[in-house]
Amino acid sequence: MNVAERVGLIERLEQLRDSKVLVYFSYSPLDDTILVPLYKELKEIGHTKKIDLVLHSYGGAVDTPYKVVMLIREFCDEFAVIVPFVAKSAASMLVLGADEVVMGPISELGPIDPLVKHPIYKDILVPVQAVWYCLDYLQRSIINSPDPEIASFIVTPLLEKLDPWLIGDYEKTIKASRQYAENLLSRYMLKNDPERVSNVTHALTEGYFSHGYPIGRREAKDLGLKVTEAQGELWDIIWKLYLSYEELFNEKEEEKASLKTSEI
């Protein structure tokens, strides 16, 4: 699909939704590098009644979604997130700052479990909850062992690899994810349903044990989120737009691979 066809899909989506459409499609962790390009785009658009963000992301930093929501809302009266396929972890937190989330039959949100650098292998990102569950497991191994001294002897070398300041930072990240989720829900997604805020926050930050757990549109609606089910032409346009960006992404990856091969 060429640029003109992709632009045509966006324009048709804007007509169907009576909105201005932005697209964020990435397989890299969501972080603050999005903010300046986003601000430039929003300044060019100017203040408008409604902004739809087509979002494809597997998550990232804990603070970025809140910043993105606050920035977008400086330029619109209504804000919605459209999820063609995946908006997981920190990207799901961004959804909580919208007035509605538009989802199709294959769309997925996920538990809010931000990524942090691995405590030893710095180039690897891991879900912060995974680190915390590891610590909990090690602690229980000592407490529940028939011979706590032997268990402690085995576990202590593992614990010594973790900087206590780093562990404290993980705890702060977990608490921050809860705080951001509760704040966004109470101010936006569930502003008219405040009694649900605490339960939804708990469910999304502590209620799922798999980082990749798929929260489809029916489950999202059961949780209390304001879900618009995309159907008919609306869903056809959203899905075609997703496929066009997926195709574009694959083409760019093939170009990079080809360039590396030619350099070798």
C-alpha positions as CSV (number, residue, x, y, z in Angstrom):
1,M,0.0,0.0,0.0
2,N,1.4,3.4,-1.0
3,V,1.4,6.7,0.9
4,A,-1.6,8.0,-0.9
5,E,-3.7,4.9,-0.1
6,R,-2.7,5.1,3.5
7,V,-3.6,8.8,3.7
8,G,-6.9,8.0,2.1
9,L,-7.7,5.5,4.8
10,I,-6.9,8.0,7.5
11,E,-9.1,10.6,5.9
12,R,-12.0,8.2,5.6
13,L,-11.5,7.2,9.3
14,E,-11.6,10.9,10.2
15,Q,-14.9,11.2,8.3
16,L,-16.4,8.2,10.0
17,R,-15.3,9.3,13.4
18,D,-15.7,13.1,12.9
19,S,-12.2,13.5,14.4
20,K,-8.5,14.2,13.6
21,V,-6.5,11.0,13.5
22,L,-3.0,10.5,14.8
23,V,-1.1,7.2,14.4
24,Y,1.5,5.6,16.7
25,F,2.7,2.3,15.4
26,S,5.9,0.9,17.0
27,Y,7.6,-2.3,18.2
28,S,10.1,-0.3,20.2
29,P,9.4,0.5,23.9
30,L,7.1,3.5,24.4
31,D,9.2,6.3,25.9
32,D,9.7,10.1,26.0
33,T,11.2,10.2,22.5
34,I,7.6,10.3,21.3
35,L,6.8,13.7,23.0
36,V,8.6,16.2,20.7
37,P,7.3,14.7,17.4
38,L,3.9,14.4,18.9
39,Y,3.9,18.1,20.0
40,K,5.0,19.2,16.6
41,E,2.2,17.3,15.0
42,L,-0.4,18.7,17.4
43,K,0.8,22.2,16.9
44,E,0.4,21.8,13.2
45,I,-3.2,20.5,13.7
46,G,-4.1,23.1,16.3
47,H,-6.9,22.8,18.8
48,T,-9.6,20.6,17.5
49,K,-12.8,19.1,18.9
50,K,-11.8,15.4,18.9
51,I,-8.5,13.5,18.4
52,D,-8.4,9.8,17.8
53,L,-5.0,8.1,18.4
54,V,-4.6,4.8,16.4
55,L,-2.3,2.9,18.8
56,H,-0.1,-0.2,18.3
57,S,2.4,-0.7,21.1
58,Y,3.6,-3.4,23.5
59,G,4.3,-0.9,26.2
60,G,7.3,0.8,27.7
61,A,8.2,3.4,30.4
62,V,5.8,4.1,33.3
63,D,5.7,7.9,33.0
64,T,5.3,8.4,29.3
65,P,1.6,7.5,28.8
66,Y,0.6,10.1,31.4
67,K,2.7,12.7,29.5
68,V,1.2,11.7,26.2
69,V,-2.4,12.0,27.5
70,M,-1.8,15.4,29.1
71,L,-0.2,16.7,25.9
72,I,-2.9,15.5,23.6
73,R,-5.6,16.9,25.8
74,E,-4.1,20.3,25.5
75,F,-5.2,20.3,21.9
76,C,-8.7,18.7,22.0
77,D,-12.0,18.5,23.9
78,E,-12.5,14.8,23.3
79,F,-9.8,12.1,23.1
80,A,-10.2,8.5,22.0
81,V,-7.8,5.6,21.5
82,I,-8.3,3.2,18.6
83,V,-6.7,-0.2,19.1
84,P,-6.5,-2.3,15.9
85,F,-4.5,-5.1,17.4
86,V,-2.3,-4.5,20.5
87,A,-2.0,-1.8,23.2
88,K,-0.4,-3.6,26.1
89,S,1.2,-2.7,29.4
90,A,2.1,1.0,29.5
91,A,0.1,1.5,26.2
92,S,-2.9,0.2,28.1
93,M,-2.4,2.9,30.7
94,L,-2.6,5.5,27.9
95,V,-6.0,4.1,27.1
96,L,-7.2,4.9,30.6
97,G,-6.7,8.6,29.8
98,A,-9.1,8.5,26.9
99,D,-12.8,9.1,26.9
100,E,-13.4,5.9,25.0
101,V,-11.4,3.0,23.5
102,V,-12.4,1.7,20.1
103,M,-11.7,-2.0,19.7
104,G,-12.4,-4.8,17.1
105,P,-12.6,-8.6,17.5
106,I,-8.8,-9.0,17.5
107,S,-8.0,-5.9,19.6
108,E,-6.1,-6.5,22.9
109,L,-5.3,-4.4,26.0
110,G,-3.2,-5.9,28.7
111,P,-2.2,-5.6,32.4
112,I,-0.4,-2.5,33.3
113,D,3.1,-3.8,34.0
114,P,5.8,-1.3,32.8
115,L,9.1,-2.4,31.5
116,V,12.4,-1.8,33.4
117,K,16.0,-2.7,32.6
118,H,17.1,-6.1,33.7
119,P,19.2,-5.7,36.9
120,I,22.2,-7.6,35.4
121,Y,21.7,-7.6,31.6
122,K,21.2,-3.9,31.0
123,D,20.2,-4.3,27.3
124,I,17.2,-6.5,28.3
125,L,13.9,-5.0,29.4
126,V,11.7,-7.0,31.7
127,P,8.2,-6.4,33.3
128,V,8.7,-4.8,36.7
129,Q,6.2,-7.3,38.2
130,A,8.4,-10.2,37.1
131,V,11.3,-8.8,39.2
132,W,9.0,-8.3,42.1
133,Y,7.5,-11.8,41.9
134,C,11.1,-13.2,41.8
135,L,11.9,-11.5,45.1
136,D,8.7,-12.7,46.6
137,Y,9.5,-16.3,45.5
138,L,13.0,-16.2,47.0
139,Q,11.6,-14.8,50.2
140,R,8.9,-17.6,50.4
141,S,11.6,-20.2,49.6
142,I,13.5,-19.2,52.7
143,I,10.5,-18.9,55.0
144,N,8.8,-22.2,53.8
145,S,11.9,-24.3,53.6
146,P,12.3,-27.2,56.1
147,D,15.8,-25.9,56.6
148,P,15.8,-22.1,56.3
149,E,19.5,-21.9,56.8
150,I,20.3,-24.1,53.8
151,A,17.7,-22.2,51.7
152,S,19.2,-18.9,52.8
153,F,22.6,-20.2,51.8
154,I,21.4,-21.0,48.3
155,V,19.2,-17.9,47.8
156,T,21.5,-15.2,49.3
157,P,24.0,-15.1,46.4
158,L,21.1,-14.4,44.1
159,L,19.8,-11.6,46.3
160,E,23.3,-10.1,46.5
161,K,23.2,-9.5,42.7
162,L,20.4,-7.0,43.2
163,D,21.2,-3.5,44.3
164,P,18.9,-2.4,47.2
165,W,18.5,1.0,45.6
166,L,17.4,-0.8,42.4
167,I,14.8,-2.9,44.3
168,G,13.5,0.3,45.9
169,D,13.2,1.8,42.4
170,Y,11.2,-1.2,41.3
171,E,8.8,-0.7,44.2
172,K,8.4,3.0,43.2
173,T,7.6,2.0,39.6
174,I,4.9,-0.4,40.8
175,K,3.4,2.3,43.0
176,A,3.7,4.9,40.2
177,S,1.8,2.6,37.8
178,R,-1.1,2.4,40.3
179,Q,-1.1,6.1,40.9
180,Y,-1.1,7.0,37.2
181,A,-3.8,4.4,36.5
182,E,-6.0,5.7,39.3
183,N,-5.5,9.3,38.3
184,L,-6.2,8.8,34.6
185,L,-9.3,6.7,35.3
186,S,-10.8,9.2,37.8
187,R,-10.1,12.2,35.6
188,Y,-11.1,10.7,32.2
189,M,-12.2,7.2,31.4
190,L,-14.3,6.7,34.6
191,K,-14.9,10.2,35.6
192,N,-18.7,9.6,35.7
193,D,-18.3,6.2,37.5
194,P,-15.8,7.0,40.4
195,E,-16.8,3.9,42.5
196,R,-15.3,1.7,39.8
197,V,-11.9,3.4,39.8
198,S,-10.3,1.5,42.7
199,N,-11.4,-1.9,41.4
200,V,-10.3,-1.3,37.8
201,T,-6.9,0.0,39.0
202,H,-6.4,-3.1,41.2
203,A,-7.5,-5.4,38.4
204,L,-5.1,-3.9,35.8
205,T,-2.1,-3.5,38.1
206,E,-2.4,-6.6,40.2
207,G,-5.1,-8.8,38.9
208,Y,-3.3,-10.6,36.1
209,F,-0.2,-12.8,36.4
210,S,0.8,-12.9,32.8
211,H,2.4,-9.8,31.3
212,G,0.9,-10.7,27.9
213,Y,-2.6,-11.5,29.1
214,P,-5.1,-10.5,26.4
215,I,-7.9,-8.3,27.5
216,G,-10.3,-8.2,24.6
217,R,-13.1,-5.8,24.1
218,R,-15.7,-7.8,26.0
219,E,-13.5,-8.2,29.0
220,A,-12.5,-4.6,28.9
221,K,-16.1,-3.6,28.9
222,D,-16.8,-6.0,31.8
223,L,-14.0,-4.3,33.7
224,G,-15.9,-1.0,33.3
225,L,-13.9,0.7,30.5
226,K,-15.9,2.7,27.9
227,V,-15.5,0.5,24.9
228,T,-16.8,1.2,21.4
229,E,-17.0,-1.9,19.4
230,A,-15.8,-1.2,15.8
231,Q,-18.0,-2.9,13.2
232,G,-18.8,-2.6,9.5
233,E,-16.9,-0.1,7.5
234,L,-15.4,1.5,10.6
235,W,-13.6,-1.7,11.5
236,D,-12.7,-2.5,7.9
237,I,-10.9,0.9,7.6
238,I,-9.1,0.5,11.0
239,W,-7.9,-3.0,10.1
240,K,-6.7,-2.0,6.6
241,L,-4.8,0.9,8.2
242,Y,-3.2,-1.5,10.7
243,L,-2.2,-3.9,7.9
244,S,-0.7,-1.0,5.9
245,Y,1.5,0.1,8.8
246,E,2.5,-3.5,9.4
247,E,3.5,-3.8,5.8
248,L,5.4,-0.5,6.0
249,F,7.2,-1.6,9.1
250,N,8.2,-4.9,7.5
251,E,9.5,-3.2,4.4
252,K,11.7,-0.9,6.6
253,E,13.1,-3.9,8.6
254,E,13.9,-5.7,5.3
255,E,15.7,-2.5,4.1
256,K,17.8,-2.4,7.3
257,A,18.6,-6.1,7.0
258,S,19.6,-5.7,3.4
259,L,21.8,-2.7,4.3
260,K,23.6,-4.7,7.0
261,T,24.2,-7.6,4.6
262,S,25.7,-5.3,2.0
263,E,28.0,-3.7,4.6
264,I,29.3,-7.2,5.6
